[in-house]
């Protein structure tokens, strides 16, 4: 029987790889690709769209395909590493689209399965160990951002960044490989119980839509924050901090989240998270300068993991006997929100290339969803 601490750390790594590399490696590398190959914001939006569409497909597959958890997680982690390394070996836009879609599918596949694997084994352990698992979201983002920050200071090309992050993913996968052995901790993933289905009831539908609004709200800065920082300050030793700060805030916010839930309750914490995130999203519009962008990184990064934890707890309470299907519906809505966000940027970005319109739209969606949660609470 392995140590609970080891299990928590393995779970953290298994979430850090898909979140930091499979989903968001493109964010800190995008400024480098703009400098190397002149990738436009519109083209970048479609690369992000492919990744998020793949994430939705992978999440749906994880709910319906039967496979032993350890083998499923291992296969997904390998796919993320291989697809990321391949990004550094190819220079065709269509191939980039396909590779990021593959990485997204593996990410959508691994995230729920790795969470289930770790939390099942930590159910009776102290909350701090479960928080350690979810800190993997922010740790992955911070590490990937830190690697790109260092490479921009060299300076190195975007091709090098893809190769290093892909290689690092494969090395970390090898490190946790044996700890993911099937120790009889749970049944195979998939089956009828996890089949995606619409949750009935106005309250359930409201929660699902509000959780999807979170994805739409945070994904705009989460995709383009380093680009916005680079437009303000060209020095990578300054603008390069935007994405690592986002990840550090996301990782650190996981641990006090339990205290906030006790003090406010899950619904109030969820509402507060939307409002704080909205302020962070719109901060670069309200005030120009690198300071506002860094504040955005801290506020948005520091709330999206907290919202995830509070939202899922509220979903379980509302879903009752159908809690699993409720969480599945919320996860699907989140994936859809991530798909819509980058495409919306492609069509609403200003003539001058500014992000004011999509950022304001994202903040308004977050405020509207906070209001909807308040109405629901009454």
Long-range contacts (C-beta under 8 A, 24 or more apart in sequence): 1-183, 2-179, 2-183, 4-121, 4-122, 4-125, 4-129, 5-129, 6-179, 7-118, 7-121, 7-122, 7-129, 7-179, 8-118, 8-122, 8-125, 8-129, 8-130, 8-132, 8-133, 9-132, 10-118, 10-176, 10-179, 10-180, 11-114, 11-115, 11-117, 11-118, 11-119, 11-122, 11-132, 11-133, 11-136, 12-132, 12-133, 12-135, 12-136, 12-139, 13-136, 13-172, 13-175, 13-176, 14-73, 14-77, 14-110, 14-114, 14-117, 14-118, 14-136, 14-176, 14-180, 15-110, 15-111, 15-114, 15-115, 15-118, 15-133, 15-134, 15-136, 15-137, 15-140, 16-136, 16-137, 16-139, 16-140, 16-143, 16-172, 17-77, 17-80, 17-81, 17-110, 17-140, 17-169, 17-172, 17-173, 18-76, 18-77, 18-80, 18-106, 18-107, 18-110, 18-111, 18-114, 18-140, 19-107, 19-111, 19-136, 19-137, 19-140, 19-141, 20-139, 20-140, 20-141, 20-142, 20-143, 20-144, 20-247, 21-80, 21-81, 21-84, 21-103, 21-140, 21-144, 21-165, 21-166, 21-168, 21-169, 22-80, 22-83, 22-84, 22-103, 22-104, 22-106, 22-107, 22-110, 22-169, 23-51, 23-55, 23-103, 23-104, 23-107, 24-140, 24-141, 24-144, 24-222, 25-84, 25-103, 25-144, 25-161, 25-162, 25-165, 26-51, 26-100, 26-223, 27-145, 27-222, 27-223, 27-224, 27-225, 27-226, 27-243, 28-144, 28-145, 28-147, 28-148, 28-149, 28-161, 28-226, 28-240, 28-243, 29-148, 29-158, 29-161, 29-162, 29-165, 30-223, 30-224, 30-226, 30-227, 31-152, 31-226, 31-227, 31-230, 31-236, 31-239, 32-148, 32-151, 32-152, 32-156, 32-157, 32-158, 32-161, 33-158, 34-227, 34-230, 35-158, 36-157, 36-158, 36-159, 37-91, 37-158, 41-224, 41-227, 41-345, 41-346, 41-349, 41-353, 42-346, 42-349, 43-93, 44-223, 44-224, 44-227, 44-342, 45-223, 45-342, 45-343, 45-345, 45-346, 46-97, 46-342, 46-343, 46-346, 47-96, 47-97, 47-100, 48-100, 48-219, 48-223, 48-342, 49-339, 49-342, 49-343, 50-97, 50-98, 50-100, 50-101, 50-104, 51-100, 51-101, 51-103, 51-104, 51-107, 52-104, 52-219, 52-335, 52-338, 52-339, 52-341, 52-342, 53-101, 53-104, 53-339, 54-100, 54-101, 54-102, 54-103, 54-104, 54-105, 54-106, 54-107, 54-108, 55-104, 55-105, 55-107, 55-108, 55-335, 55-338, 56-108, 56-332, 56-335, 56-336, 56-338, 56-339, 57-104, 57-105, 57-108, 58-104, 58-105, 58-106, 58-107, 58-108, 58-109, 58-110, 59-108, 59-109, 59-111, 59-112, 59-331, 59-332, 59-335, 60-108, 60-196, 60-332, 61-105, 61-108, 61-109, 62-108, 62-109, 62-112, 62-113, 62-189, 62-190, 62-194, 63-112, 63-190, 63-194, 63-195, 63-196, 63-328, 64-190, 64-194, 64-195, 64-196, 65-189, 65-190, 66-188, 66-189, 66-190, 66-191, 67-188, 67-189, 67-190, 68-182, 68-188, 68-189, 69-113, 69-116, 69-117, 69-182, 69-185, 69-186, 69-188, 69-189, 70-117, 70-180, 70-181, 70-182, 71-182, 72-109, 72-110, 72-113, 72-189, 73-110, 73-113, 73-114, 73-117, 73-180, 74-173, 74-177, 74-180, 76-106, 76-107, 76-109, 76-110, 76-113, 77-106, 77-110, 77-169, 77-173, 78-170, 78-173, 79-103, 79-105, 79-106, 80-106, 80-107, 80-110, 80-169, 81-166, 81-167, 81-169, 81-170, 81-173, 82-166, 82-170, 83-166, 84-162, 84-165, 84-166, 84-169, 85-162, 85-163, 85-166, 85-167, 85-170, 86-166, 87-162, 87-166, 88-159, 88-160, 88-161, 88-162, 88-163, 88-166, 89-159, 89-163, 91-159, 108-335, 112-331, 113-189, 116-186, 116-189, 117-180, 117-185, 117-186, 120-185, 120-186, 121-185, 127-258, 128-255, 131-254, 131-255, 131-257, 131-258, 134-254, 134-305, 134-308, 134-309, 135-251, 135-254, 135-255, 137-250, 137-251, 137-254, 137-305, 137-308, 138-247, 138-248, 138-249, 138-250, 138-251, 138-252, 138-253, 138-254, 138-301, 138-305, 139-247, 139-251, 140-247, 141-243, 141-244, 141-246, 141-247, 141-250, 141-251, 141-301, 142-244, 142-246, 142-247, 142-248, 142-250, 142-251, 143-168, 143-247, 144-243, 144-247, 145-226, 145-240, 145-242, 145-243, 145-244, 145-245, 145-246, 145-247, 146-244, 148-226, 148-240, 148-243, 149-236, 149-240, 149-241, 149-243, 149-244, 152-236, 152-240, 153-236, 153-237, 153-240, 155-236, 193-324, 194-324, 194-328, 195-325, 195-328, 196-325, 196-328, 196-329, 196-332, 197-325, 197-328, 197-329, 198-329, 199-319, 199-322, 199-325, 199-326, 199-329, 203-318, 203-376, 204-318, 204-319, 204-326, 204-329, 206-372, 206-373, 206-376, 207-311, 207-314, 207-315, 207-318, 207-326, 207-330, 207-373, 207-376, 208-326, 208-329, 208-330, 208-333, 209-333, 209-369, 209-372, 210-270, 210-274, 210-311, 210-369, 210-372, 210-373, 211-311, 211-315, 211-330, 211-333, 211-334, 212-330, 212-333, 212-334, 212-336, 212-337, 213-274, 213-337, 213-365, 213-366, 213-368, 213-369, 214-273, 214-274, 214-277, 214-304, 214-307, 214-308, 214-311, 214-334, 214-337, 214-366, 214-369, 215-333, 215-334, 215-335, 215-336, 215-337, 215-338, 215-341, 216-337, 216-338, 216-340, 216-341, 216-344, 216-362, 216-365, 217-274, 217-277, 217-278, 217-281, 217-337, 217-362, 217-363, 217-365, 217-366, 217-369, 218-277, 218-281, 218-300, 218-303, 218-304, 218-362, 219-337, 219-338, 219-341, 219-342, 220-281, 220-341, 220-342, 220-344, 220-345, 220-355, 220-358, 220-359, 220-362, 221-280, 221-281, 221-284, 221-296, 221-297, 221-300, 221-359, 221-362, 222-246, 222-300, 222-304, 223-341, 223-342, 223-345, 224-345, 224-355, 225-293, 225-296, 225-297, 225-300, 228-284, 228-293, 228-355, 229-290, 229-293, 229-294, 231-353, 232-288, 232-289, 232-290, 232-293, 233-290, 238-290, 239-290, 239-293, 241-294, 242-293, 242-294, 242-297, 243-297, 245-294, 245-297, 245-298, 245-301, 246-297, 246-298, 246-300, 246-301, 247-301, 248-301, 249-297, 249-298, 249-299, 249-301, 249-302, 250-301, 250-302, 250-304, 250-305, 251-305, 252-302, 253-301, 253-302, 253-303, 253-305, 253-306, 254-305, 254-306, 254-309, 257-305, 257-306, 257-309, 257-310, 260-306, 260-310, 261-309, 261-310, 261-313, 266-310, 266-311, 266-313, 266-314, 266-317, 267-310, 267-314, 267-373, 267-376, 267-377, 268-377, 269-306, 269-310, 270-307, 270-310, 270-311, 270-314, 270-373, 271-370, 271-373, 271-374, 271-377, 273-303, 273-304, 273-306, 273-307, 273-310, 274-307, 274-366, 274-367, 274-369, 274-370, 274-373, 275-366, 275-367, 275-370, 276-302, 276-303, 277-303, 277-304, 277-307, 277-366, 278-362, 278-363, 278-364, 278-366, 278-367, 278-370, 279-363, 281-359, 281-362, 281-363, 281-366, 282-359, 282-360, 282-362, 282-363, 284-355, 284-359, 285-355, 285-356, 285-359, 285-360
